[in-house]
Amino acid sequence: MFLWIFFNGFLLIPNLVVAYSTDECYYKIKEDFHQEGDVVIGVFFPLHIYYTGMKFSHAYLPHYLKDFLMHNPLSNYNCKKENKAAAVLTGTSWTTSAHIGTLLQLYKFPQVGYSITFGPFDPILSNQGQFSSLYQMSPKDTFLSHAIVSLMVHFHWTWVGLLLPDDHRGTNILSDLREKFQSSRVCMAFVEMIPGTWNSFSNKFWKNLEKIRESLANVIIIYGDTDSLQGLMRNLGQQYFTQKVWVMNSQWDATNHAEYFMLDSFHGSFIFEHHYEEMIEFTNFIRRVNPYKYPEDNYLPKLWHLFFKCRFSELDCQLLEICQPNASLEFLPRHIFNTAMNEESFNIYKAVYAVAKSLHEMSLQQVQLQPHANGMTMVFFPWQLHHFLRKIIVEDNTSLDWKQKSDAEYDILNFWNFPKGLGLKVKVGTFSSNTAQHQQLSLHEQMIQWPEKFSEIPPSVCNERCGPGFRKVALEGKAVCCYDCTSCPDNEISNETDVDQCMKCPENHFANRGKNHCLQKAVSFLAHEDPLGMILTCIALCFSALTVVVLGVFVKHKDTPIVKANNRSLSYILLIALTICFLCSLLFIGRPNTVTCILQQTTFGGAFTVVLATVLAKAITVVIAFRITFPGRVVRWLIISRAPNFIIPFCSIIQLILCCIWLGISPPYIDQDAHAEYGHVIIVCNKGSAIAFHCVLGYLCSLALGSYIMAFLSRNLPDTFNEAKFLSFSMLVFFCVWVTFLPVYHSTKGKVMVAMEVFSILASSAAILGFIFAPKCYIILLKPDKNSLQYMRERNHPRRNKSLKT
């Protein structure tokens, strides 16, 4: 059975924008759009009237239009009793739907809610006990607040204003937004609850207007319907708030109701619209439609006369001739006529589709019950349609939403009015709550047009944002979005704006001067190419070469008295050990490795142990040779057995044991010091066991102290070439150098620490070389006359005779 479904009439409700001119034929012709059919559907459309580009209230209508509407209070209403409407479609606002629903419920008329201007899903209208005959086609706005807050977070808008209706819907959305704002650290700059009876010319309006204008919030969220916000929005549009970014819900889309002069004020606005697939067939129909193809349509000739200046007949207001045969509604500006099906139109389509499908299901049931009634007119009561509507709309909503995916998906539209008068809404992104959280919001930022005042993303914050290199500091007594900015601590960065905490750079990186990037640290060590390393290397090589020269001089003059006088074997050992000490300092210069780290400490400890043990042996030799308090037999045994020579291996074995324990417990290893020098990672040799290192160093100091004491006791013994006082001076300098080394060493870091150790080795070695061998070399090379047996006899005989007399 094929059913004809027609609309039974239209009740004028002041909201819909319809154009009128001074032509009297506009109210002479029959204004209803009615045609007989098997089933008739009644529709309540809203109407808002403006005249020649200016908006009029009912009291300011032209006299002929006013006369037409006072004499025809129920214009376009068909009250034929024999053709009652099977269903009634309503919309506009929840109050209108509730009132009409209550009225029609008395007569069991099914009502399918849709909206042309707002039409949100309202939980009050879902109360089946109160509105059992009312159905809502608009999807729920369950995720609208989530989608809006996601947009705020994406653009870092933390200081946002709100304009909401002063009713249960405004209270609900305010509660949702406040909860989402708190979790996302977004703050409300102001909240204005607009009452339904709000007068735009009241004192409150001007106060609110100044509050909105002076607020630092460049982003304002608007949620509401035409009844509650239209007066406010028109005044805002007239004030040209081009410095604000408006974020609106699709049911209240100011661009759908804005006159031409309001378009600039909403350029760059964002509109959240439920996602649905575009209906190409509808768009193509609108592009091809004209008065000549559909002569029964009473409204198409009026549109052609208004938009394309076509001539009318005075009698029936029909077009007199073919006017612009290529004229199409798609050429009109978008703010005048949009050829694409918007969300409101789509809800109307769904409503009609639901009624049609319900009637189809009902007809199939009647055919099954009365198989021989084919060809008979379908007879039913309107209340019988409820069962099928409820099943299709409530229980089987998925089949109805074959073009719409879910109420969790939104299209984000950006309103363009450049060039002026364009009035175009462009899809720039989507929001889907069914995907991962970081993928829910998708935006094409390059397509977004901002208000003319802004050349880039406008800020909407309580104060200036903390740029890279800074972090936020909360201000006591103020909102969390109002804060101060402070620089990041050392070696910490922030490469984003408005961060709560700075991020510490990894060990092998360092913060740049701006503290917004971590840079790779350069590897650094005491290299031979460095000025300091080059100087120390040259000093070590020069002193080692000088020591070898001194050794050669002593070998060359080995038979002279001055060389033989102080145990030349010990002198040779001491010079060789000093050469090794000078050369071991080179192990501390250059890139460290595992071998050099171990050799540094063992070579240093072993070489200096031999040096100090040799000095101790020299001092003991002098004491043994000239101390007459020892019995003669003991002295002769000590001299003949060369007992002082055993001091060197004995002391070296003790140091060797200490080094072996050190290497066995915690040997030195390669380490990195990332904090000693800015921008560098210093590669150094870690001593391993600090206790073992200090034990080795303490043992050397004890040998030096013992040598100093022995040399000090024999400093005044009678001998021409007595070196005791030189030994005491050298040990005093050695002891001072290494005692001073400890606090300085622990107070420095990186390459300076290594250089300090090298300097101490060179200084102490040079002191021993200089104080002990410099006087002898002076006599050998420059005063050879004093380096003879005759000179020794001349100096020793007077002293010996004088002592014998005493």
C-alpha positions in Angstrom: 0.0 0.0 0.0 1.4 3.4 -1.0 0.6 6.3 1.3 0.4 10.0 0.6 1.6 12.1 3.5 1.1 15.8 3.5 1.4 18.6 6.0 -2.0 19.9 7.2 -1.1 23.5 8.0 1.3 25.8 9.8 0.7 27.7 13.0 2.7 31.0 13.1 4.9 31.3 16.1 7.2 34.4 16.4 10.7 33.0 15.7 11.2 31.9 12.1 12.9 34.5 9.9 10.5 35.1 6.9 10.9 38.1 4.6 7.9 40.3 3.6 7.8 43.3 1.3 5.2 46.0 0.6 3.6 44.0 -2.1 0.0 43.4 -0.9 -0.2 40.1 -2.8 1.7 38.6 0.1 -1.3 38.5 2.3 -4.0 38.3 -0.4 -3.3 34.7 -1.5 -4.2 31.6 0.5 -1.2 31.1 2.9 -1.8 27.5 3.9 0.1 24.7 2.2 -2.4 21.8 2.2 -3.1 18.9 0.0 -5.3 15.9 0.6 -3.8 12.5 1.1 -4.2 9.2 2.7 -2.5 10.5 5.9 -2.1 14.1 7.0 0.6 15.4 9.3 0.3 18.7 11.2 3.4 20.9 11.6 3.9 23.9 13.9 6.6 26.1 12.4 8.0 29.2 14.2 7.9 32.6 12.6 9.9 35.7 13.2 9.3 38.8 10.9 11.7 41.5 9.8 10.9 44.1 7.2 13.3 45.7 4.7 16.4 44.6 6.7 15.1 45.8 10.1 13.7 43.6 12.8 10.2 44.4 14.1 8.3 43.2 17.1 4.5 42.5 16.7 3.7 46.1 17.6 5.8 47.6 14.8 4.5 45.6 11.9 3.3 47.5 8.8 -0.4 48.3 9.0 -1.4 45.8 6.3 0.6 42.9 7.9 -0.7 43.9 11.4 -4.3 43.9 10.0 -3.7 40.5 8.4 -2.4 38.9 11.7 -5.1 40.5 14.0 -7.9 39.3 11.8 -6.3 35.9 11.2 -4.9 34.9 14.6 -4.8 31.3 13.6 -3.4 31.8 10.1 -2.5 28.8 8.0 -4.6 26.5 10.3 -6.8 24.0 8.6 -9.6 22.7 10.8 -11.4 20.3 8.6 -12.9 17.7 10.8 -12.9 14.9 8.2 -9.1 15.1 7.9 -7.6 15.0 11.3 -3.8 14.9 11.5 -2.3 11.5 12.3 0.7 13.2 14.0 1.9 16.7 14.8 5.5 17.8 14.5 6.7 20.6 16.9 9.9 22.2 17.8 11.3 25.7 18.6 11.8 25.3 22.4 11.1 22.9 25.2 8.3 25.2 26.5 6.5 25.2 23.2 6.8 21.4 22.9 5.7 20.9 26.5 2.6 23.1 26.1 1.5 21.7 22.8 2.3 18.2 24.0 0.1 18.7 27.1 -2.7 19.9 24.8 -2.5 17.2 22.2 -2.1 14.5 24.8 -5.8 15.1 25.7 -6.7 13.9 22.2 -4.0 11.2 22.0 -2.1 12.9 19.2 1.4 11.5 18.6 3.9 14.3 18.7 7.5 14.1 17.4 9.8 16.7 18.8 12.2 18.5 16.5 13.7 21.9 16.4 14.4 24.6 13.8 16.2 27.0 16.1 17.2 25.0 19.1 15.5 21.7 19.7 17.8 20.1 22.2 17.1 16.9 23.9 15.4 17.8 27.2 15.1 15.3 30.1 11.9 16.9 31.2 10.2 16.0 27.9 11.4 12.4 28.4 9.0 12.0 31.3 6.6 9.5 29.9 4.3 9.9 32.8 3.8 13.6 32.1 4.4 13.5 28.3 3.3 10.1 27.2 2.5 11.3 23.6 5.7 13.2 23.0 8.8 11.9 21.3 12.2 13.7 20.9 14.2 13.3 17.8 17.2 15.4 18.8 20.1 13.4 20.1 21.2 13.9 23.7 23.9 16.4 24.5 25.6 13.9 26.8 29.2 14.7 25.6 28.7 18.4 24.6 30.4 19.7 27.7 33.3 17.2 27.2 33.7 18.3 23.6 33.7 22.0 24.5 36.3 21.6 27.3 38.5 19.6 24.9 38.5 22.6 22.6 39.4 24.9 25.5 42.3 22.6 26.6 43.5 22.2 23.0 43.9 26.0 22.6 45.0 26.6 26.2 42.0 28.7 26.9 41.8 28.7 30.7 39.8 31.9 31.4 36.4 31.5 29.8 33.1 33.3 30.1 29.6 31.7 30.1 26.2 32.9 28.9 23.5 30.4 29.9 19.7 30.4 30.1 18.3 30.8 33.6 16.4 27.5 33.7 17.0 23.8 34.3 19.0 23.4 31.1 21.4 26.2 32.0 21.8 24.8 35.5 22.6 21.3 34.1 25.1 22.5 31.5 26.7 24.7 34.1 27.1 21.8 36.5 28.7 19.7 33.7 31.0 22.4 32.6 32.1 23.2 36.1 33.0 19.6 36.8 34.9 19.3 33.5 36.6 22.7 34.0 37.9 21.7 37.4 39.5 18.5 36.1 41.0 20.3 33.2 42.2 23.4 35.1 40.0 25.8 33.2 38.4 28.6 35.1 35.2 30.6 34.7 35.8 34.3 34.2 32.1 35.1 34.6 28.8 33.3 34.5 25.7 35.1 33.3 22.3 33.4 33.7 19.9 35.0 31.2 16.2 34.9 32.2 13.6 34.2 29.6 12.0 37.6 30.2 15.3 39.4 30.0 14.9 43.0 28.6 17.8 44.1 26.5 17.3 47.7 27.4 17.5 47.3 31.1 20.3 48.5 33.3 21.4 44.9 33.9 22.1 44.6 30.2 24.5 47.5 30.1 26.3 46.2 33.2 26.6 42.7 31.7 27.8 44.2 28.4 30.6 46.1 30.1 31.6 43.0 32.1 31.8 41.0 28.9 33.7 43.7 27.0 36.3 44.4 29.8 36.9 40.8 30.7 40.2 39.2 29.9 38.3 36.2 28.6 38.4 36.3 24.8 36.4 33.1 24.6 32.7 33.0 25.6 30.6 29.9 25.7 26.9 30.3 24.7 24.4 27.7 25.4 20.7 28.3 25.1 17.7 28.6 22.7 16.2 31.4 20.7 13.6 32.3 23.4 16.2 32.9 26.1 19.1 34.4 24.3 17.9 36.0 21.1 17.6 39.5 22.6 21.0 39.3 24.2 22.7 38.0 21.0 21.1 40.8 18.9 22.4 43.4 21.2 25.8 41.8 21.3 25.8 41.7 17.5 24.9 45.4 17.3 27.8 46.2 19.6 30.2 44.5 17.2 32.1 42.3 19.7 34.6 41.3 17.1 37.3 40.8 19.7 35.6 37.7 21.2 35.5 34.1 20.1 32.0 32.7 20.6 31.6 28.9 21.2 28.0 27.8 20.6 25.9 24.7 20.5 24.1 23.9 17.3 20.6 24.3 18.6 21.4 28.0 19.3 23.5 29.0 16.3 23.5 32.8 16.1 24.6 32.6 12.5 21.3 30.9 11.6 19.3 33.8 12.9 21.6 36.8 12.4 20.8 39.7 10.2 23.5 40.9 7.8 24.8 43.5 10.3 25.4 40.8 12.9 27.7 38.6 10.8 30.9 40.5 11.6 30.4 40.0 15.3 30.4 36.2 15.0 33.2 35.8 12.5 35.5 33.2 13.8 33.0 31.6 16.1 32.8 27.8 16.8 29.6 25.8 16.5 29.3 22.2 17.9 26.9 20.2 15.8 25.9 16.6 16.1 27.5 14.6 13.3 25.4 13.3 10.5 26.1 12.2 7.0 25.4 14.8 4.3 22.3 14.1 2.2 23.4 14.8 -1.3 19.9 14.2 -2.7 18.5 17.0 -0.7 21.2 19.4 -1.6 20.8 18.6 -5.3 17.0 19.1 -5.0 17.5 22.6 -3.5 19.9 23.5 -6.3 17.5 22.5 -9.0 14.2 23.6 -7.5 12.4 26.7 -9.1 8.8 28.0 -9.4 8.3 26.6 -12.9 9.0 23.0 -11.9 6.7 23.1 -8.9 3.8 25.5 -9.8 1.7 24.3 -6.8 4.2 25.7 -4.3 3.0 29.1 -3.1 6.3 30.1 -1.6 8.8 29.6 -4.4 7.5 32.5 -6.5 7.9 34.8 -3.4 11.5 33.7 -3.0 12.2 34.3 -6.7 10.6 37.7 -6.4 12.5 38.6 -3.3 15.9 37.2 -4.3 15.9 37.5 -8.1 13.5 40.5 -8.6 11.1 38.6 -10.8 7.8 40.3 -11.7 4.5 39.2 -10.0 0.9 39.1 -11.1 -1.3 41.5 -9.2 -4.1 38.9 -9.1 -2.5 35.6 -8.0 1.1 36.7 -7.2 2.5 34.2 -9.8 5.5 35.0 -11.9 4.5 36.7 -15.2 7.4 35.4 -17.2 10.4 33.2 -17.1 12.9 35.1 -15.0 16.5 34.2 -15.0 16.1 30.6 -16.0 19.5 29.7 -14.6 18.7 31.2 -11.2 19.3 28.8 -8.3 19.1 29.1 -4.5 22.7 27.8 -4.3 23.9 31.2 -5.6 22.5 33.0 -2.6 24.7 34.1 0.3 24.9 31.4 3.0 23.4 33.7 5.7 20.3 34.2 3.5 19.8 30.7 2.2 22.0 27.6 2.9 21.5 24.8 0.5 23.0 22.2 2.8 20.8 20.3 5.2 21.6 21.5 8.7 20.9 19.7 11.9 17.5 21.2 12.4 16.4 20.1 8.9 17.8 16.7 9.5 15.8 16.3 12.7 12.7 17.2 10.7 13.6 14.6 8.1 14.0 12.0 10.9 10.6 13.0 12.4 8.8 12.5 9.1 10.7 9.3 8.4 9.7 8.0 11.8 6.0 8.7 11.2 6.2 7.2 7.7 7.9 4.1 8.9 5.3 3.7 11.7 2.5 4.0 9.3 4.1 1.5 7.0 4.4 -1.0 9.9 0.8 -0.3 10.9 -0.3 -0.9 7.3 1.6 -4.2 7.1 -0.1 -5.3 10.3 -3.5 -4.4 8.9 -2.8 -6.4 5.7 -1.8 -9.4 7.7 -5.0 -9.2 9.8 -7.3 -8.4 6.8 -5.6 -10.0 3.8 -8.7 -9.4 1.6 -8.8 -5.7 2.3 -6.4 -4.6 -0.5 -7.1 -1.4 -2.1 -9.2 -0.1 0.8 -8.3 3.2 2.4 -6.2 2.9 5.5 -8.4 3.6 8.5 -6.9 4.1 12.0 -7.1 6.3 15.1 -4.1 8.6 15.9 -3.6 6.9 19.3 -3.0 3.6 17.5 0.2 5.1 16.1 1.9 5.3 19.5 2.8 1.6 19.7 4.7 1.8 16.4 6.3 5.2 17.1 7.6 4.0 20.5 9.1 0.9 19.0 10.8 2.8 16.2 12.0 5.9 18.1 12.6 4.5 21.6 13.3 0.8 21.2 14.8 0.7 17.7 16.5 4.0 17.4 19.4 2.6 15.5 17.3 1.9 12.4 16.1 5.5 12.6 19.5 7.0 12.8 20.9 5.4 9.7 22.5 8.6 8.7 23.7 9.7 12.2 26.4 7.7 14.0 25.8 8.5 17.6 25.2 11.3 20.1 28.9 11.1 21.1 30.1 12.6 17.8 30.2 16.2 17.0 31.2 18.3 14.0 33.1 21.5 14.8 32.1 24.3 12.5 33.9 27.6 12.1 31.9 30.6 10.9 33.5 32.6 8.1 32.4 36.1 7.2 35.4 37.1 5.1 34.8 38.4 2.6 32.0 40.3 4.3 28.6 38.8 3.7 29.9 35.3 3.0 28.2 33.8 6.1 29.7 30.4 5.6 30.0 27.6 8.2 33.0 25.4 7.5 33.8 22.1 9.1 37.2 22.4 10.8 37.2 19.4 13.1 35.4 16.6 14.9 35.0 15.3 18.4 34.4 11.6 19.1 34.2 10.2 22.6 34.4 6.6 21.3 38.2 6.9 20.5 41.2 7.2 22.8 41.3 10.3 24.9 44.2 11.9 23.1 42.5 11.3 19.8 39.0 12.5 20.6 39.5 16.0 19.3 40.7 16.4 15.7 41.2 19.9 14.3 42.5 21.3 11.0 43.9 24.5 12.5 45.1 25.9 9.1 41.4 26.2 8.1 40.3 28.1 11.2 39.4 31.8 10.7 39.8 33.9 13.8 38.1 37.3 14.6 39.7 40.2 12.7 41.5 41.5 15.8 43.6 38.3 16.1 46.2 37.2 13.5 46.8 34.0 15.4 45.3 31.8 18.1 43.8 34.4 20.5 44.8 34.0 24.2 42.1 33.7 26.8 43.9 33.6 30.2 43.7 35.3 33.5 47.2 36.7 33.1 50.1 36.5 30.8 51.1 32.9 30.1 54.4 31.5 31.4 56.6 31.0 28.4 59.2 28.3 27.9 61.8 28.5 30.7 59.3 29.4 33.3 56.8 27.6 35.5 53.6 28.6 37.2 53.4 29.6 40.8 50.0 29.7 42.5 48.8 33.0 44.0 47.1 32.7 47.3 43.5 33.7 47.4 43.0 33.6 43.6 41.7 31.1 41.1 43.9 28.3 40.0 44.1 29.9 36.5 45.6 33.1 38.0 49.3 32.6 38.7 52.7 34.1 38.6 55.7 33.0 36.6 59.1 32.0 37.9 62.3 30.9 36.2 63.1 27.2 36.2 65.8 26.0 38.7 69.3 25.2 37.4 69.5 22.3 35.0 65.7 22.2 34.6 63.7 23.3 31.6 60.2 23.9 30.4 59.7 23.8 26.7 56.0 24.4 26.8 53.8 27.3 28.1 52.0 27.3 31.5 53.7 24.2 33.0 53.3 23.5 36.7 56.7 21.9 37.1 60.0 22.2 35.2 61.6 19.0 33.8 65.0 18.0 34.9 67.5 17.4 32.2 69.1 13.9 31.9 72.6 13.4 33.4 74.3 13.7 30.0 72.4 16.9 29.1 72.3 20.4 30.4 69.8 23.3 30.3 70.5 26.1 27.9 70.6 29.7 29.0 66.9 30.2 28.2 66.1 27.0 30.2 63.8 25.7 27.4 66.0 23.0 25.9 68.2 20.2 27.1 71.4 20.2 25.1 73.8 17.3 24.8 76.8 17.8 27.1 80.2 17.8 25.4 82.6 15.1 26.7 85.5 16.8 28.5 88.7 15.6 30.3 92.1 17.0 31.1 93.4 16.6 27.5 96.9 17.2 26.3 95.5 19.8 23.9 94.0 21.9 26.7 96.1 24.8 27.8 96.2 23.5 31.4 97.0 19.9 30.2 99.7 21.2 27.8 101.4 23.2 30.6 101.4 20.3 33.0 102.6 17.9 30.3 105.5 20.2 29.5 106.4 20.6 33.1 106.4 16.9 33.7 108.5 16.2 30.7 111.0 18.9 31.5 111.4 17.8 35.1 111.7 14.2 34.1 114.4 15.1 31.6 116.2 17.3 34.2 116.1 14.4 36.6 117.7 12.1 34.0 120.4 14.8 33.4 121.1 15.0 37.1 121.4 11.2 37.1 123.9 11.4 34.3 125.9 14.0 36.1 126.1 11.8 39.2 127.0 8.7 37.1 129.7 10.7 35.4 131.1 12.0 38.7 130.5 8.9 40.7 134.1 8.8 42.0 134.1 12.3 43.4 133.7 12.8 47.1 130.4 14.6 47.1 128.8 11.7 45.2 130.4 9.0 47.3 129.8 10.8 50.6 126.1 10.1 50.8 125.7 6.6 49.5 125.6 7.0 45.8 123.5 3.9 45.3 120.7 5.5 47.2 121.2 8.7 45.1 120.8 6.6 41.9 117.7 4.9 43.3 116.2 8.3 44.4 116.8 9.9 41.0 115.3 7.0 39.1 112.2 7.0 41.4 111.8 10.8 40.9 111.9 10.3 37.2 109.1 7.8 37.4 107.2 10.2 39.7 107.4 13.0 37.1 106.4 10.6 34.3 103.5 9.1 36.3 101.8 12.5 36.3 101.3 12.0 32.5 98.8 9.1 33.3 96.4 11.7 34.7 96.4 13.7 31.5 94.4 12.5 28.4 91.2 10.5 28.1 91.0 8.1 30.9 90.5 4.4 30.4 90.4 1.4 32.8 94.1 0.7 32.5 95.2 4.3 33.1 92.8 4.6 36.0 94.4 1.7 37.8 98.0 2.7 36.9 97.4 6.3 38.1 97.1 5.4 41.7 99.4 2.3 41.9 102.2 3.9 40.0 101.9 7.1 42.0 101.8 5.3 45.3 104.6 2.9 44.5 107.0 5.5 43.0 106.5 7.9 45.9 107.0 5.1 48.4 110.4 4.3 46.9 111.3 8.0 46.9 110.3 8.6 50.5 111.8 5.3 51.6 115.1 6.2 49.9 115.2 9.6 51.7 114.5 7.8 55.0 117.4 5.5 54.3 119.7 8.4 53.5 118.7 10.1 56.7 119.2 7.0 58.8 122.6 6.4 57.1 123.8 9.8 58.2 122.6 9.2 61.7 124.3 5.8 61.9 127.6 7.2 60.5 128.0 10.1 62.9 126.1 9.2 66.1 128.9 8.2 68.5 126.3 7.1 71.1 126.0 3.7 69.3 128.5 1.1 70.4 131.3 0.7 67.9 130.5 -2.9 67.1 126.9 -2.1 66.3 127.8 0.8 64.1 130.3 -1.2 62.2 127.7 -4.0 61.7 125.0 -1.6 60.5 127.5 0.0 58.0 129.0 -3.3 56.8 125.6 -5.1 56.5 124.1 -2.0 54.7 121.0 -2.3 56.8 119.5 1.1 55.6 119.2 -0.4 52.1 116.5 -2.8 53.4 114.3 0.1 54.4 113.3 0.6 50.7 111.9 -2.9 50.0 110.4 -3.1 53.5 108.4 0.1 53.0 107.5 -0.7 49.4 106.1 -4.1 50.5 103.8 -2.4 52.9 102.6 0.0 50.2 102.2 -2.9 47.8 99.9 -4.7 50.3 97.8 -1.6 50.7 97.4 -1.2 46.9 96.5 -4.9 46.5 93.8 -4.5 49.1 92.6 -1.4 47.4 92.4 -3.1 44.0 90.7 -6.2 45.5 88.0 -4.3 47.4 87.1 -1.3 45.2 89.5 -0.5 42.4 89.5 2.8 40.5 87.2 3.0 37.5 86.0 5.4 34.8 83.4 7.8 36.0 81.5 10.8 34.6 81.0 14.1 36.4 78.0 15.8 34.8 77.8 18.7 37.3 81.3 19.9 37.7 81.4 22.1 34.5 78.4 23.7 32.8 77.6 22.1 29.5 80.2 19.4 29.9 80.4 15.8 31.0 83.8 15.4 32.7 85.3 11.9 32.3 87.5 11.2 35.3 88.9 8.3 37.2 86.9 7.5 40.3 89.2 6.5 43.1 86.9 3.7 44.0 87.5 3.2 47.7 88.0 6.6 49.3 89.3 4.9 52.5 92.0 3.0 50.5 93.1 6.2 48.7 93.5 8.1 52.0 95.3 5.2 53.5 97.9 5.2 50.7 98.2 8.9 50.9 98.4 8.8 54.7 101.2 6.1 54.5 103.2 8.4 52.2 102.8 11.3 54.6 103.9 9.1 57.5 107.1 8.1 55.6 107.7 11.8 54.8 107.2 12.7 58.5 109.6 9.9 59.6 112.2 11.1 57.0 111.9 14.6 58.2 112.4 13.7 61.9 115.5 11.6 61.1 117.0 14.3 58.9 116.2 17.0 61.4 118.0 15.1 64.1 121.2 14.8 62.0 121.1 18.3 60.5 124.1 19.6 62.6 126.4 16.6 62.4 130.0 17.4 61.3 130.5 16.6 57.7 131.6 18.5 54.7 128.8 17.1 52.5 126.2 16.5 55.1 122.8 16.6 53.3 120.6 16.1 56.3 119.4 19.7 56.4 118.5 19.4 52.7 116.6 16.2 53.3 114.6 17.9 56.1 113.7 20.8 53.9 112.6 18.6 51.1 110.4 16.5 53.4 108.9 19.6 55.0 107.9 20.9 51.6 106.6 17.5 50.6 104.5 17.2 53.8 103.1 20.7 53.3 102.2 20.1 49.7 100.2 17.0 50.4 98.6 18.2 53.6 97.4 21.3 51.6 96.3 19.0 48.8 93.6 17.2 50.7 91.2 20.2 51.4 91.9 21.8 48.0 91.3 18.5 46.2 88.0 17.9 47.9 86.8 21.4 47.2 87.3 21.2 43.4 85.6 19.2 40.7 86.2 17.8 37.3 89.3 18.7 35.4 90.5 21.1 38.1 90.6 18.2 40.6 92.8 16.1 38.3 95.0 19.1 37.6 95.4 19.7 41.3 96.6 16.1 41.9 99.1 16.4 39.0 100.3 19.7 40.3 100.9 18.1 43.8 102.8 15.3 42.3 105.0 17.6 40.3 105.5 20.1 43.2 106.5 17.5 45.7 108.8 15.7 43.3 110.4 19.0 42.2 110.9 19.9 45.9 112.8 16.7 46.6 114.9 17.1 43.4 115.7 20.7 44.0 116.5 20.6 47.7 118.6 17.4 47.7 120.4 17.5 44.3 120.6 21.2 43.3 123.4 22.0 45.9 125.4 19.0 44.9 125.1 19.7 41.1 126.1 23.3 41.8 129.3 22.1 43.5 130.0 19.3 40.9 129.5 21.6 37.9 130.4 25.1 39.1 132.7 24.5 42.1 134.8 21.5 41.2 137.6 22.7 43.5 135.4 21.9 46.5 134.7 18.4 45.2 138.2 17.0 46.2 139.8 15.1 49.0 142.3 17.9 49.7 139.4 20.3 50.3 137.7 17.8 52.6 141.0 17.3 54.7 141.5 21.1 55.0 137.9 21.5 56.3 137.8 18.4 58.4 141.2 18.6 60.2 140.7 21.9 62.0 137.3 20.7 63.2 138.7 17.3 64.3 141.7 18.9 66.2 139.3 21.4 67.9 137.0 18.6 69.0 139.9 16.5 70.4 141.1 19.4 72.5 137.7 19.9 73.8 
